[in-house]
Amino acid sequence: MLLTANLAASLPQSEDPLGVTGWLVFGAIVVVMLIVDLLAHRGEGAESRTSAAIWTAIWIALGLAFTGAVWWFMDGQAAKEYIAVYALEKSLSMDNLFVFFIIFHGLDIPQEHHHKILYWGILGALVFRFIFIYAGVAAIETISWIVYVFGALLLWAAWRAYREDPTEETESAIVNWLDGRSWLSEESHGGAFFTHENGKRVGTALFMALIAIELSDIMFAIDSVAAALSVTTKEFAIYSANIFAILGLRSLYLLLEDIINEFVYLHYGLAAVLAFASFKLLTKEFFHVPPLLSVGIIVVMIGASIWASLRSSKSADGGSGEKRKRERPAAGQSH
């Protein structure tokens, strides 16, 4: 028991120097960013890759720039922990892209409606991440042995990521579970979330996709928050890093949708990151991995897996002319 008590004590303790006002200001900033994103894409059809690339760069720039705000309102150590959590969450969020792809293509959702679904999906994710982060911090500061549970959870997630290649998956278990429900329709119905069929109000295929994305993110959030706790237990640093990592997911998916299945080795990089987070969490009592060193290690792990994937893809294209890519529904096509 003394060992677990010392382990919990070795973790950076939760600090909230911002107070209610600080959280409200941050919330207002997030709301403004969401409104800008919504208005900027209002009335658009399928978004161009150029536009997606610009928005991806904007979200990453904002996420990195917010490091200065954390430094200003908290301290230098918190800023380093923020950037480490941001790098961690941004890396792990790559797994979400495969899930988006499988859900959208499994339901034949036209590309022109992807932004709408992802926008509302991200709103739900912001709420669930807040709940999971506070629950995780409270647990790790109250129950000393829970650190080992989180560490084991991350090891299991790493093994699962290592064994399962998402580029080989063709359907979503959640979509299969939802499919056939009497209150859901398999039709897109012009991009609405709800419609009437046989005199009854039902959710459309878009609403089914939204539910599937929300449920998937809840499962991802468990691993994600446990990994973030290997860096710090400061709620604001964890939550703000999660926010900025999540806000860029929509544009990142739209940018990479056409080539996402070429990242055949990415799951090995994700497995390595999860294993590294588990290692940090379980060995924190014995030695400390500085946040900036963690950033470097994460970037190398993910970067190496992406580089190997693209190199493999080019070799395959040169040898057989075949690409690991599934056909995308044309704009306006419905299930």
C-alpha positions in Angstrom: 0.0 0.0 0.0 2.9 2.3 0.7 4.2 1.7 -2.8 0.9 2.7 -4.4 0.6 5.7 -2.1 4.1 6.9 -3.2 3.2 6.3 -6.8 0.1 8.5 -6.6 2.1 11.1 -4.7 4.7 11.2 -7.5 2.2 12.2 -10.1 1.9 16.0 -10.7 -1.0 17.1 -8.5 -4.1 18.8 -9.9 -4.0 22.6 -9.9 -6.7 25.0 -11.0 -5.3 28.5 -10.7 -7.8 29.8 -13.3 -10.9 29.6 -11.2 -14.4 29.8 -12.6 -13.7 33.0 -14.5 -10.8 31.4 -16.4 -12.8 28.4 -17.3 -15.7 30.6 -18.6 -13.3 32.6 -20.7 -11.8 29.4 -22.2 -15.3 28.1 -22.8 -16.2 31.4 -24.6 -13.1 31.0 -26.8 -14.1 27.5 -27.8 -17.7 28.5 -28.6 -16.4 31.3 -30.8 -14.1 28.9 -32.7 -17.0 26.5 -33.2 -19.2 29.2 -34.5 -16.5 30.4 -36.9 -16.0 26.8 -38.1 -19.8 26.4 -38.6 -20.2 29.7 -40.5 -17.2 29.2 -42.6 -18.6 25.9 -44.0 -22.3 26.8 -44.1 -23.9 26.0 -47.4 -20.9 24.1 -48.7 -21.1 20.8 -50.6 -18.1 18.5 -50.5 -15.1 20.4 -49.1 -12.0 20.7 -51.3 -8.7 19.2 -50.0 -7.2 22.7 -50.3 -9.8 24.1 -47.9 -9.3 21.1 -45.5 -5.6 21.6 -45.6 -5.9 25.2 -44.7 -8.3 24.5 -41.8 -6.0 21.7 -40.6 -3.1 24.1 -40.5 -5.2 26.7 -38.7 -6.3 24.3 -35.9 -2.8 23.0 -35.4 -1.4 26.5 -35.3 -4.1 27.5 -32.7 -3.3 24.4 -30.6 0.4 25.1 -30.6 -0.1 28.8 -29.9 -2.3 28.1 -26.9 0.9 26.8 -25.2 1.7 30.4 -24.6 -1.7 31.0 -22.9 -1.1 28.0 -20.6 2.4 29.4 -19.7 0.9 32.8 -19.0 -2.0 31.8 -16.9 -0.4 28.8 -15.2 3.4 28.3 -15.4 6.2 26.9 -17.6 5.8 23.3 -16.4 2.1 23.3 -17.1 2.8 24.6 -20.6 5.3 21.8 -21.3 2.7 19.3 -20.0 0.1 20.8 -22.2 2.2 20.5 -25.3 3.0 16.9 -24.4 -0.7 16.0 -23.9 -1.5 17.8 -27.1 1.0 15.7 -29.1 -0.3 12.6 -27.4 -3.9 13.3 -28.1 -3.3 14.4 -31.6 -1.5 11.2 -32.3 -4.1 9.0 -30.8 -6.9 10.9 -32.6 -5.6 9.4 -35.8 -7.3 6.2 -34.9 -10.6 8.1 -35.0 -10.1 8.8 -38.7 -10.3 5.1 -39.6 -13.6 4.9 -37.6 -15.0 7.9 -39.4 -14.1 6.3 -42.7 -15.7 2.9 -41.9 -18.9 4.5 -40.6 -19.4 6.9 -43.5 -18.6 4.3 -46.1 -20.6 1.6 -44.4 -23.7 3.8 -44.4 -22.9 5.3 -47.9 -23.0 8.8 -46.5 -22.3 11.3 -49.3 -19.1 13.3 -48.7 -21.1 16.6 -48.8 -22.7 15.6 -45.4 -19.5 14.5 -43.6 -18.7 18.0 -42.2 -22.2 18.3 -40.7 -22.0 15.0 -38.9 -18.4 15.5 -37.7 -19.3 19.0 -36.4 -22.0 17.7 -34.1 -20.0 14.7 -33.3 -17.2 16.9 -32.0 -19.6 18.9 -29.9 -20.6 15.7 -28.1 -17.0 14.7 -27.7 -16.2 17.9 -25.9 -18.8 17.1 -23.3 -17.8 13.5 -22.8 -14.0 14.3 -22.6 -14.8 16.9 -19.9 -16.6 14.2 -17.8 -13.9 11.6 -18.3 -11.0 13.9 -17.5 -12.5 15.1 -14.3 -13.5 11.5 -13.3 -10.0 10.3 -14.2 -8.2 13.0 -12.2 -10.5 12.5 -9.2 -9.9 8.7 -9.3 -6.1 8.9 -9.6 -5.9 11.4 -6.7 -8.3 9.5 -4.5 -7.6 5.8 -5.2 -3.9 5.2 -5.2 -4.0 1.8 -6.9 -6.1 3.0 -9.8 -2.8 4.0 -11.5 -2.1 0.3 -12.1 -5.6 -0.1 -13.6 -5.0 2.8 -16.0 -1.5 1.4 -16.9 -2.9 -2.1 -17.6 -5.7 -0.5 -19.6 -3.2 1.3 -21.8 -1.1 -1.9 -22.3 -4.2 -3.8 -23.4 -5.1 -0.9 -25.8 -1.5 -1.0 -27.1 -1.7 -4.8 -27.8 -5.1 -4.3 -29.4 -3.8 -1.5 -31.7 -0.8 -3.7 -32.6 -2.9 -6.7 -33.5 -5.7 -4.9 -35.4 -5.1 -3.2 -38.7 -7.9 -0.7 -39.2 -7.2 -0.4 -42.9 -8.4 -4.0 -43.2 -11.8 -3.4 -41.5 -14.8 -3.0 -43.7 -17.7 -2.5 -41.2 -18.4 -1.0 -37.8 -19.7 -3.2 -35.0 -21.7 -0.2 -33.7 -23.3 0.4 -37.0 -24.3 -3.2 -37.3 -25.8 -3.0 -33.8 -27.8 0.1 -34.7 -28.8 -1.2 -38.2 -32.4 -2.4 -38.3 -33.6 -0.5 -35.3 -37.2 0.6 -35.9 -36.4 4.2 -35.0 -33.7 4.5 -37.5 -33.8 4.7 -41.3 -31.1 3.5 -43.7 -31.7 6.4 -46.1 -29.9 9.8 -46.0 -33.0 11.8 -46.9 -31.1 14.7 -48.4 -28.9 15.4 -45.4 -31.4 15.7 -42.6 -31.0 14.0 -39.2 -34.7 13.2 -38.9 -37.5 12.4 -41.3 -40.9 10.7 -41.4 -41.4 7.2 -42.7 -44.8 5.5 -42.7 -46.2 8.2 -40.5 -43.5 7.8 -37.9 -40.6 10.2 -37.1 -37.3 8.3 -37.4 -33.6 9.1 -37.5 -31.9 9.0 -40.9 -28.6 7.4 -41.9 -26.8 10.6 -40.9 -28.3 10.4 -37.4 -27.2 6.7 -37.2 -23.6 7.8 -38.2 -23.7 10.5 -35.5 -24.7 8.0 -32.8 -22.0 5.6 -34.0 -19.3 8.3 -33.9 -20.3 9.4 -30.4 -20.3 5.9 -29.0 -16.9 5.2 -30.7 -15.5 8.4 -29.1 -16.6 7.4 -25.7 -14.6 4.2 -26.1 -11.6 6.1 -27.4 -11.9 8.6 -24.6 -11.1 5.9 -22.0 -7.7 5.2 -23.5 -7.1 8.8 -24.3 -7.7 10.2 -20.9 -5.7 7.4 -19.2 -2.8 8.3 -21.6 -3.0 12.0 -20.7 -2.9 11.2 -17.0 0.6 9.7 -17.6 1.7 13.3 -18.3 -0.2 15.4 -15.7 -3.3 15.5 -13.6 -3.9 19.2 -14.2 -7.4 19.3 -15.5 -7.1 22.5 -17.6 -3.9 21.3 -19.3 -5.5 18.0 -20.2 -8.9 19.3 -21.3 -7.6 22.3 -23.3 -5.1 19.9 -25.1 -8.0 17.5 -25.8 -10.1 20.4 -27.1 -7.6 21.6 -29.6 -6.7 18.0 -30.7 -10.4 17.2 -31.3 -11.3 20.5 -33.0 -8.9 19.7 -35.9 -10.3 16.2 -36.5 -13.0 17.2 -38.9 -10.6 19.0 -41.3 -7.9 16.4 -40.9 -10.3 13.6 -41.9 -11.5 15.5 -44.9 -7.9 16.1 -45.9 -6.8 12.5 -45.5 -10.0 10.6 -46.4 -8.8 9.6 -49.9 -5.5 8.2 -48.6 -6.3 7.1 -45.1 -6.2 3.4 -46.1 -2.6 3.8 -47.2 -1.4 4.3 -43.6 -1.0 0.5 -43.2 1.7 0.8 -40.5 0.1 3.6 -38.5 -1.5 1.2 -36.0 2.0 0.1 -35.0 2.9 3.7 -34.2 -0.3 4.1 -32.2 0.5 0.9 -30.3 3.9 2.2 -29.5 2.5 5.5 -28.2 0.0 3.7 -26.0 2.7 1.4 -24.6 4.9 4.4 -24.0 2.1 6.2 -22.1 1.6 3.0 -20.0 5.3 2.8 -19.3 5.3 6.5 -18.1 2.3 5.9 -15.9 3.6 2.7 -14.3 7.2 3.8 -13.7 6.6 7.5 -12.7 7.6 6.7 -9.1 11.1 5.5 -10.2 12.0 8.0 -12.9 10.5 11.0 -14.7 10.3 11.4 -18.5 10.3 15.2 -19.2 7.3 16.4 -21.2 9.3 17.8 -24.1 11.2 14.5 -24.4 7.8 12.8 -24.5 6.8 15.0 -27.4 9.9 14.1 -29.3 9.4 10.3 -28.7 5.7 10.5 -29.8 6.5 12.5 -32.9 9.2 10.0 -33.9 6.9 7.0 -33.3 4.0 8.4 -35.3 6.2 10.0 -37.9 8.1 6.7 -38.5 4.9 4.7 -38.9 3.5 7.3 -41.4 6.7 7.4 -43.4 6.9 3.6 -43.6 3.2 3.5 -44.7 3.7 6.0 -47.5 6.9 4.4 -48.6 5.2 1.0 -48.7 2.3 2.5 -50.6 4.6 4.0 -53.3 6.3 0.7 -53.7 3.0 -1.1 -54.1 1.8 1.4 -56.6 5.0 1.1 -58.6 4.8 -2.7 -58.6 1.2 -3.5 -59.2 -0.5 -0.1 -59.8 -3.0 -1.0 -57.0 -3.9 1.2 -54.1 -5.2 0.4 -50.7 -8.2 2.7 -51.2 -11.9 2.0 -51.1 -14.3 3.6 -53.4 -16.1 6.8 -52.1 -19.8 7.4 -52.6 -20.3 10.2 -55.1 -21.8 13.5 -53.9 -25.5 13.1 -53.6 -25.5 9.3 -53.6 -27.6 7.7 -50.8 -27.9 4.3 -49.4 
